[in-house]
């Protein structure tokens, strides 16, 4: 599978948005630790899903870069 420039730009955009969501969630957790207490498992699962999405997008971009 070969990514063109538009697809690469979209992938980078998805990575940026996911990283922004991760950053916001971590900042919210740091600023309001008492509100993070009711469902830490769900919060952690959401963050893990975001990180996995970023890693997947990066893997795709790296694989494409290695192909030329």
Gaussian input, Z-matrix of N, CA and C with variables (Angstrom, degrees):
# hf/3-21g

backbone

0 1
 N
 C     1     B1
 C     2     B2     1     A1
 N     3     B3     2     A2     1     D1
 C     4     B4     3     A3     2     D2
 C     5     B5     4     A4     3     D3
 N     6     B6     5     A5     4     D4
 C     7     B7     6     A6     5     D5
 C     8     B8     7     A7     6     D6
 N     9     B9     8     A8     7     D7
 C    10    B10     9     A9     8     D8
 C    11    B11    10    A10     9     D9
 N    12    B12    11    A11    10    D10
 C    13    B13    12    A12    11    D11
 C    14    B14    13    A13    12    D12
 N    15    B15    14    A14    13    D13
 C    16    B16    15    A15    14    D14
 C    17    B17    16    A16    15    D15
 N    18    B18    17    A17    16    D16
 C    19    B19    18    A18    17    D17
 C    20    B20    19    A19    18    D18
 N    21    B21    20    A20    19    D19
 C    22    B22    21    A21    20    D20
 C    23    B23    22    A22    21    D21
 N    24    B24    23    A23    22    D22
 C    25    B25    24    A24    23    D23
 C    26    B26    25    A25    24    D24
 N    27    B27    26    A26    25    D25
 C    28    B28    27    A27    26    D26
 C    29    B29    28    A28    27    D27
 N    30    B30    29    A29    28    D28
 C    31    B31    30    A30    29    D29
 C    32    B32    31    A31    30    D30
 N    33    B33    32    A32    31    D31
 C    34    B34    33    A33    32    D32
 C    35    B35    34    A34    33    D33
 N    36    B36    35    A35    34    D34
 C    37    B37    36    A36    35    D35
 C    38    B38    37    A37    36    D36
 N    39    B39    38    A38    37    D37
 C    40    B40    39    A39    38    D38
 C    41    B41    40    A40    39    D39
 N    42    B42    41    A41    40    D40
 C    43    B43    42    A42    41    D41
 C    44    B44    43    A43    42    D42
 N    45    B45    44    A44    43    D43
 C    46    B46    45    A45    44    D44
 C    47    B47    46    A46    45    D45
 N    48    B48    47    A47    46    D46
 C    49    B49    48    A48    47    D47
 C    50    B50    49    A49    48    D48
 N    51    B51    50    A50    49    D49
 C    52    B52    51    A51    50    D50
 C    53    B53    52    A52    51    D51
 N    54    B54    53    A53    52    D52
 C    55    B55    54    A54    53    D53
 C    56    B56    55    A55    54    D54
 N    57    B57    56    A56    55    D55
 C    58    B58    57    A57    56    D56
 C    59    B59    58    A58    57    D57
 N    60    B60    59    A59    58    D58
 C    61    B61    60    A60    59    D59
 C    62    B62    61    A61    60    D60
 N    63    B63    62    A62    61    D61
 C    64    B64    63    A63    62    D62
 C    65    B65    64    A64    63    D63
 N    66    B66    65    A65    64    D64
 C    67    B67    66    A66    65    D65
 C    68    B68    67    A67    66    D66
 N    69    B69    68    A68    67    D67
 C    70    B70    69    A69    68    D68
 C    71    B71    70    A70    69    D69
 N    72    B72    71    A71    70    D70
 C    73    B73    72    A72    71    D71
 C    74    B74    73    A73    72    D72
 N    75    B75    74    A74    73    D73
 C    76    B76    75    A75    74    D74
 C    77    B77    76    A76    75    D75
 N    78    B78    77    A77    76    D76
 C    79    B79    78    A78    77    D77
 C    80    B80    79    A79    78    D78
 N    81    B81    80    A80    79    D79
 C    82    B82    81    A81    80    D80
 C    83    B83    82    A82    81    D81
 N    84    B84    83    A83    82    D82
 C    85    B85    84    A84    83    D83
 C    86    B86    85    A85    84    D84
 N    87    B87    86    A86    85    D85
 C    88    B88    87    A87    86    D86
 C    89    B89    88    A88    87    D87
 N    90    B90    89    A89    88    D88
 C    91    B91    90    A90    89    D89
 C    92    B92    91    A91    90    D90
 N    93    B93    92    A92    91    D91
 C    94    B94    93    A93    92    D92
 C    95    B95    94    A94    93    D93
 N    96    B96    95    A95    94    D94
 C    97    B97    96    A96    95    D95
 C    98    B98    97    A97    96    D96
 N    99    B99    98    A98    97    D97
 C   100   B100    99    A99    98    D98
 C   101   B101   100   A100    99    D99
 N   102   B102   101   A101   100   D100
 C   103   B103   102   A102   101   D101
 C   104   B104   103   A103   102   D102
 N   105   B105   104   A104   103   D103
 C   106   B106   105   A105   104   D104
 C   107   B107   106   A106   105   D105
 N   108   B108   107   A107   106   D106
 C   109   B109   108   A108   107   D107
 C   110   B110   109   A109   108   D108
 N   111   B111   110   A110   109   D109
 C   112   B112   111   A111   110   D110
 C   113   B113   112   A112   111   D111
 N   114   B114   113   A113   112   D112
 C   115   B115   114   A114   113   D113
 C   116   B116   115   A115   114   D114
 N   117   B117   116   A116   115   D115
 C   118   B118   117   A117   116   D116
 C   119   B119   118   A118   117   D117
 N   120   B120   119   A119   118   D118
 C   121   B121   120   A120   119   D119
 C   122   B122   121   A121   120   D120
 N   123   B123   122   A122   121   D121
 C   124   B124   123   A123   122   D122
 C   125   B125   124   A124   123   D123
 N   126   B126   125   A125   124   D124
 C   127   B127   126   A126   125   D125
 C   128   B128   127   A127   126   D126
 N   129   B129   128   A128   127   D127
 C   130   B130   129   A129   128   D128
 C   131   B131   130   A130   129   D129
 N   132   B132   131   A131   130   D130
 C   133   B133   132   A132   131   D131
 C   134   B134   133   A133   132   D132
 N   135   B135   134   A134   133   D133
 C   136   B136   135   A135   134   D134
 C   137   B137   136   A136   135   D135
 N   138   B138   137   A137   136   D136
 C   139   B139   138   A138   137   D137
 C   140   B140   139   A139   138   D138
 N   141   B141   140   A140   139   D139
 C   142   B142   141   A141   140   D140
 C   143   B143   142   A142   141   D141
 N   144   B144   143   A143   142   D142
 C   145   B145   144   A144   143   D143
 C   146   B146   145   A145   144   D144
 N   147   B147   146   A146   145   D145
 C   148   B148   147   A147   146   D146
 C   149   B149   148   A148   147   D147
 N   150   B150   149   A149   148   D148
 C   151   B151   150   A150   149   D149
 C   152   B152   151   A151   150   D150
 N   153   B153   152   A152   151   D151
 C   154   B154   153   A153   152   D152
 C   155   B155   154   A154   153   D153
 N   156   B156   155   A155   154   D154
 C   157   B157   156   A156   155   D155
 C   158   B158   157   A157   156   D156
 N   159   B159   158   A158   157   D157
 C   160   B160   159   A159   158   D158
 C   161   B161   160   A160   159   D159
 N   162   B162   161   A161   160   D160
 C   163   B163   162   A162   161   D161
 C   164   B164   163   A163   162   D162
 N   165   B165   164   A164   163   D163
 C   166   B166   165   A165   164   D164
 C   167   B167   166   A166   165   D165
 N   168   B168   167   A167   166   D166
 C   169   B169   168   A168   167   D167
 C   170   B170   169   A169   168   D168
 N   171   B171   170   A170   169   D169
 C   172   B172   171   A171   170   D170
 C   173   B173   172   A172   171   D171
 N   174   B174   173   A173   172   D172
 C   175   B175   174   A174   173   D173
 C   176   B176   175   A175   174   D174
 N   177   B177   176   A176   175   D175
 C   178   B178   177   A177   176   D176
 C   179   B179   178   A178   177   D177
 N   180   B180   179   A179   178   D178
 C   181   B181   180   A180   179   D179
 C   182   B182   181   A181   180   D180
 N   183   B183   182   A182   181   D181
 C   184   B184   183   A183   182   D182
 C   185   B185   184   A184   183   D183
 N   186   B186   185   A185   184   D184
 C   187   B187   186   A186   185   D185
 C   188   B188   187   A187   186   D186
 N   189   B189   188   A188   187   D187
 C   190   B190   189   A189   188   D188
 C   191   B191   190   A190   189   D189
 N   192   B192   191   A191   190   D190
 C   193   B193   192   A192   191   D191
 C   194   B194   193   A193   192   D192
 N   195   B195   194   A194   193   D193
 C   196   B196   195   A195   194   D194
 C   197   B197   196   A196   195   D195
 N   198   B198   197   A197   196   D196
 C   199   B199   198   A198   197   D197
 C   200   B200   199   A199   198   D198
 N   201   B201   200   A200   199   D199
 C   202   B202   201   A201   200   D200
 C   203   B203   202   A202   201   D201

   B1=1.4464
   B2=1.5158
   B3=1.3034
   B4=1.4513
   B5=1.5256
   B6=1.3144
   B7=1.4656
   B8=1.5129
   B9=1.3316
   B10=1.4556
   B11=1.5285
   B12=1.3145
   B13=1.4648
   B14=1.5296
   B15=1.3312
   B16=1.4594
   B17=1.5199
   B18=1.3407
   B19=1.4549
   B20=1.5176
   B21=1.3206
   B22=1.4634
   B23=1.5179
   B24=1.3179
   B25=1.4625
   B26=1.5250
   B27=1.3357
   B28=1.4634
   B29=1.5218
   B30=1.3297
   B31=1.4643
   B32=1.5189
   B33=1.3046
   B34=1.4650
   B35=1.5234
   B36=1.3132
   B37=1.4631
   B38=1.5202
   B39=1.3441
   B40=1.4627
   B41=1.5228
   B42=1.3127
   B43=1.4691
   B44=1.5287
   B45=1.3252
   B46=1.4642
   B47=1.5219
   B48=1.3387
   B49=1.4636
   B50=1.5224
   B51=1.3167
   B52=1.4662
   B53=1.5230
   B54=1.3280
   B55=1.4662
   B56=1.5225
   B57=1.3159
   B58=1.4680
   B59=1.5203
   B60=1.3461
   B61=1.4664
   B62=1.5274
   B63=1.3310
   B64=1.4681
   B65=1.5208
   B66=1.3294
   B67=1.4675
   B68=1.5218
   B69=1.3272
   B70=1.4569
   B71=1.5308
   B72=1.3294
   B73=1.4612
   B74=1.5250
   B75=1.3168
   B76=1.4631
   B77=1.5230
   B78=1.3225
   B79=1.4663
   B80=1.5244
   B81=1.3395
   B82=1.4649
   B83=1.5217
   B84=1.3247
   B85=1.4608
   B86=1.5239
   B87=1.3367
   B88=1.4647
   B89=1.5261
   B90=1.3372
   B91=1.4637
   B92=1.5272
   B93=1.3303
   B94=1.4666
   B95=1.5241
   B96=1.3184
   B97=1.4761
   B98=1.5308
   B99=1.3249
   B100=1.4570
   B101=1.5266
   B102=1.3215
   B103=1.4695
   B104=1.5199
   B105=1.3224
   B106=1.4626
   B107=1.5261
   B108=1.3311
   B109=1.4615
   B110=1.5294
   B111=1.3507
   B112=1.4554
   B113=1.5306
   B114=1.3218
   B115=1.4671
   B116=1.5278
   B117=1.3325
   B118=1.4639
   B119=1.5264
   B120=1.3317
   B121=1.4596
   B122=1.5194
   B123=1.3109
   B124=1.4636
   B125=1.5197
   B126=1.3193
   B127=1.4595
   B128=1.5287
   B129=1.3231
   B130=1.4619
   B131=1.5195
   B132=1.3154
   B133=1.4607
   B134=1.5225
   B135=1.3250
   B136=1.4623
   B137=1.5252
   B138=1.3294
   B139=1.4630
   B140=1.5240
   B141=1.3256
   B142=1.4613
   B143=1.5221
   B144=1.3183
   B145=1.4659
   B146=1.5233
   B147=1.3259
   B148=1.4602
   B149=1.5237
   B150=1.3292
   B151=1.4638
   B152=1.5243
   B153=1.3236
   B154=1.4638
   B155=1.5277
   B156=1.3316
   B157=1.4557
   B158=1.5318
   B159=1.3282
   B160=1.4661
   B161=1.5254
   B162=1.3260
   B163=1.4628
   B164=1.5233
   B165=1.3161
   B166=1.4616
   B167=1.5196
   B168=1.3207
   B169=1.4732
   B170=1.5323
   B171=1.3269
   B172=1.4616
   B173=1.5240
   B174=1.3256
   B175=1.4609
   B176=1.5264
   B177=1.3211
   B178=1.4613
   B179=1.5241
   B180=1.3180
   B181=1.4632
   B182=1.5280
   B183=1.3128
   B184=1.4682
   B185=1.5245
   B186=1.3239
   B187=1.4631
   B188=1.5308
   B189=1.3118
   B190=1.4618
   B191=1.5267
   B192=1.3095
   B193=1.4714
   B194=1.5304
   B195=1.3106
   B196=1.4693
   B197=1.5140
   B198=1.3329
   B199=1.4606
   B200=1.5151
   B201=1.3126
   B202=1.4588
   B203=1.4410
   A1=108.87
   A2=115.42
   A3=119.73
   A4=109.47
   A5=115.69
   A6=120.39
   A7=109.73
   A8=115.71
   A9=117.33
   A10=108.16
   A11=115.32
   A12=120.06
   A13=112.05
   A14=117.67
   A15=120.24
   A16=111.50
   A17=116.61
   A18=119.77
   A19=111.21
   A20=116.89
   A21=120.58
   A22=110.64
   A23=116.77
   A24=120.75
   A25=110.84
   A26=116.11
   A27=119.49
   A28=111.00
   A29=117.04
   A30=120.66
   A31=110.45
   A32=116.89
   A33=120.74
   A34=110.08
   A35=117.26
   A36=120.92
   A37=111.73
   A38=116.80
   A39=120.27
   A40=110.68
   A41=116.61
   A42=120.70
   A43=109.89
   A44=116.58
   A45=120.22
   A46=111.56
   A47=117.02
   A48=119.82
   A49=111.53
   A50=116.86
   A51=119.63
   A52=111.04
   A53=116.82
   A54=119.89
   A55=111.23
   A56=117.34
   A57=120.50
   A58=111.00
   A59=116.73
   A60=119.61
   A61=110.75
   A62=116.59
   A63=120.26
   A64=109.91
   A65=116.08
   A66=120.56
   A67=110.96
   A68=117.38
   A69=121.10
   A70=110.79
   A71=116.69
   A72=119.74
   A73=111.15
   A74=116.97
   A75=120.04
   A76=111.37
   A77=117.13
   A78=120.23
   A79=110.50
   A80=116.92
   A81=120.38
   A82=110.89
   A83=115.43
   A84=119.99
   A85=110.66
   A86=116.87
   A87=121.09
   A88=111.33
   A89=117.14
   A90=121.42
   A91=113.27
   A92=116.54
   A93=120.81
   A94=110.18
   A95=117.31
   A96=118.89
   A97=113.45
   A98=117.42
   A99=119.36
   A100=111.60
   A101=118.16
   A102=120.03
   A103=111.44
   A104=118.10
   A105=121.02
   A106=111.10
   A107=117.32
   A108=120.93
   A109=114.93
   A110=120.85
   A111=118.80
   A112=115.31
   A113=118.95
   A114=119.22
   A115=111.18
   A116=116.43
   A117=118.51
   A118=112.98
   A119=117.44
   A120=120.42
   A121=110.68
   A122=117.72
   A123=121.27
   A124=110.54
   A125=116.18
   A126=120.76
   A127=110.51
   A128=116.13
   A129=120.41
   A130=110.99
   A131=117.39
   A132=120.88
   A133=111.10
   A134=116.83
   A135=120.49
   A136=110.44
   A137=116.72
   A138=119.79
   A139=111.18
   A140=116.78
   A141=120.18
   A142=110.95
   A143=117.19
   A144=120.94
   A145=110.50
   A146=117.36
   A147=121.02
   A148=110.76
   A149=116.21
   A150=120.39
   A151=110.21
   A152=117.10
   A153=120.70
   A154=110.79
   A155=117.27
   A156=120.83
   A157=111.02
   A158=116.37
   A159=120.69
   A160=110.21
   A161=116.23
   A162=119.81
   A163=110.72
   A164=117.33
   A165=120.87
   A166=112.28
   A167=116.14
   A168=120.13
   A169=110.70
   A170=116.52
   A171=119.89
   A172=111.37
   A173=117.06
   A174=120.83
   A175=110.90
   A176=115.94
   A177=120.99
   A178=111.05
   A179=116.91
   A180=120.94
   A181=111.64
   A182=116.92
   A183=120.54
   A184=110.53
   A185=116.56
   A186=119.78
   A187=110.51
   A188=116.43
   A189=120.08
   A190=111.03
   A191=116.45
   A192=119.62
   A193=110.25
   A194=117.41
   A195=120.74
   A196=112.30
   A197=116.62
   A198=120.42
   A199=112.77
   A200=116.32
   A201=118.17
   A202=114.22
   D1=130.18
   D2=-178.32
   D3=-116.07
   D4=129.30
   D5=178.28
   D6=-89.91
   D7=137.04
   D8=172.61
   D9=-93.12
   D10=179.77
   D11=-175.61
   D12=-60.37
   D13=-40.54
   D14=179.50
   D15=-64.02
   D16=-43.36
   D17=179.35
   D18=-65.65
   D19=-37.48
   D20=177.20
   D21=-64.60
   D22=-41.83
   D23=178.68
   D24=-63.09
   D25=-40.77
   D26=177.89
   D27=-64.64
   D28=-40.86
   D29=178.46
   D30=-62.57
   D31=-43.13
   D32=178.53
   D33=-63.22
   D34=-39.78
   D35=177.12
   D36=-62.01
   D37=-41.44
   D38=177.85
   D39=-63.96
   D40=-39.72
   D41=178.26
   D42=-63.13
   D43=-46.32
   D44=-179.77
   D45=-60.55
   D46=-43.28
   D47=179.88
   D48=-66.33
   D49=-40.99
   D50=178.72
   D51=-64.52
   D52=-42.44
   D53=177.79
   D54=-63.63
   D55=-36.73
   D56=176.86
   D57=-64.28
   D58=-41.04
   D59=178.03
   D60=-64.88
   D61=-40.64
   D62=178.00
   D63=-62.53
   D64=-46.86
   D65=179.85
   D66=-59.60
   D67=-44.04
   D68=-179.71
   D69=-64.26
   D70=-43.50
   D71=-179.58
   D72=-63.23
   D73=-41.71
   D74=178.76
   D75=-67.41
   D76=-39.00
   D77=177.81
   D78=-65.81
   D79=-42.52
   D80=177.51
   D81=-61.10
   D82=-41.30
   D83=179.49
   D84=-63.51
   D85=-41.77
   D86=-179.37
   D87=-69.14
   D88=-37.36
   D89=-177.21
   D90=-80.68
   D91=-25.21
   D92=-176.96
   D93=-136.09
   D94=66.50
   D95=-176.25
   D96=-61.58
   D97=-27.86
   D98=-179.31
   D99=-71.63
   D100=-29.82
   D101=179.55
   D102=-78.91
   D103=-18.42
   D104=179.08
   D105=-82.15
   D106=-13.61
   D107=-174.84
   D108=-68.41
   D109=-37.24
   D110=-173.77
   D111=-59.46
   D112=-37.17
   D113=-178.21
   D114=-138.97
   D115=64.05
   D116=-177.93
   D117=-64.05
   D118=-30.76
   D119=-179.47
   D120=-66.47
   D121=-43.79
   D122=178.63
   D123=-65.78
   D124=-40.25
   D125=178.97
   D126=-63.64
   D127=-44.77
   D128=179.34
   D129=-65.15
   D130=-38.65
   D131=178.45
   D132=-64.21
   D133=-39.53
   D134=178.80
   D135=-65.63
   D136=-42.51
   D137=178.20
   D138=-65.12
   D139=-40.60
   D140=177.98
   D141=-62.69
   D142=-39.04
   D143=178.37
   D144=-64.81
   D145=-40.49
   D146=178.15
   D147=-63.85
   D148=-44.43
   D149=179.07
   D150=-62.83
   D151=-42.57
   D152=178.74
   D153=-62.37
   D154=-38.01
   D155=178.30
   D156=-64.59
   D157=-42.51
   D158=178.45
   D159=-62.88
   D160=-45.20
   D161=-179.99
   D162=-62.17
   D163=-40.73
   D164=178.36
   D165=-61.77
   D166=-44.24
   D167=178.66
   D168=-64.79
   D169=-41.96
   D170=178.83
   D171=-64.59
   D172=-40.54
   D173=176.86
   D174=-59.21
   D175=-42.56
   D176=178.91
   D177=-61.95
   D178=-46.16
   D179=179.85
   D180=-66.14
   D181=-39.89
   D182=179.46
   D183=-66.13
   D184=-43.14
   D185=178.99
   D186=-60.78
   D187=-41.93
   D188=178.81
   D189=-65.38
   D190=-41.17
   D191=179.53
   D192=-64.11
   D193=-36.76
   D194=178.98
   D195=-67.85
   D196=-28.19
   D197=178.70
   D198=-79.93
   D199=-12.52
   D200=174.59
   D201=123.01

